[in-house]
Each structure stands twice: as structure tokens, then as C-alpha cells.
Amino acid sequence: MGQARKTNGSSGEGLDEACAELLELTARLEERLELLHEESRRAAETLTRVKLAADNAKDVAKRQTKKLDEIAGRLEKIESLIAEGR
């Protein structure tokens, strides 16, 4: 019977160690999850800024294209006037 108690005691100690290790691993996983969540949040913020910058660049390009088209139209008028001899 003493043998049975010793085995049960050893199993209990092993179980305690396993539980302690599991708790430690769980704590590490929670820390990593928090870090990943923070990195994900920062990545989302960066992506939002990049999208806004791209939208702004597109708007600037449209405005510049419009201005260049206006300049090209004026140059065509000037060339036309020169060709007519005015």
C-alpha cells in the first residue's frame, strides 16, 4: 500500500509540474498574442496611411494632368495662330 501512495504522490507531483509548465506556456502564448495583436494594429495603421498617401498622389496626378492638358490646349492655339500668320 505504501507503494501505491508513493505512486499517487509522484503522479500528483508530476501533475503539479505539468500544470505549472502549462500555466507558464499559456502565459507566454498570451504575451505573444498581445505582441502579435499590437503588430497587427500597427500594420493596419501603416496600411491606412499608405492608402491615404496613394489617394493623395492620385489626386495630385489628376490635377497636374488637367493643368498639363490646359497648357497643351493653349500651346495648340498659339501654334495655330502662328501658322495662320497672326
NORBELCOR-V398597 format. One record per backbone hydrogen bond with DSSP energy under -0.5 kcal/mol. NH is the residue of the N-H (numbers start at 1). CO is the residue of the C=O. E is the energy in kcal/mol with one decimal. If there is no record, write none. Layout:
NH CO E
NH CO E
This chain:
5 1 -2.1
6 2 -2.3
7 3 -2.4
8 4 -2.5
9 5 -3.1
10 6 -2.9
11 7 -2.9
12 8 -2.6
13 9 -2.5
14 10 -2.9
15 11 -2.7
16 12 -2.5
17 13 -2.7
18 14 -2.6
19 15 -2.8
20 16 -2.6
21 17 -2.7
22 18 -2.6
23 19 -2.6
24 20 -2.2
25 21 -2.8
26 22 -2.5
27 23 -2.3
28 24 -2.3
29 25 -2.6
30 26 -2.4
31 27 -2.1
32 28 -2.6
33 29 -2.7
34 30 -2.3
35 31 -2.3
36 32 -2.9
37 33 -2.5
38 34 -2.4
39 35 -2.7
40 36 -2.7
41 37 -2.4
42 38 -2.5
43 39 -2.6
44 40 -2.3
45 41 -2.2
46 42 -2.6
47 43 -2.6
48 44 -2.2
49 45 -2.3
50 46 -2.6
51 47 -2.6
52 48 -2.4
53 49 -2.5
54 50 -2.6
55 51 -2.6
56 52 -2.6
57 53 -2.6
58 54 -2.3
59 55 -2.3
60 56 -2.6
61 57 -2.6
62 58 -2.3
63 59 -2.4
64 60 -2.7
65 61 -2.6
66 62 -2.4
67 63 -2.4
68 64 -2.8
69 65 -2.5
70 66 -2.2
71 67 -2.6
72 68 -2.8
73 69 -2.3
74 70 -2.2
75 71 -2.6
76 72 -2.2
77 73 -1.9
78 74 -2.6
79 75 -2.9
80 76 -2.5
81 77 -2.6
82 78 -2.6
83 79 -2.7
84 80 -1.8
85 81 -0.7
85 82 -0.9
86 81 -2.4
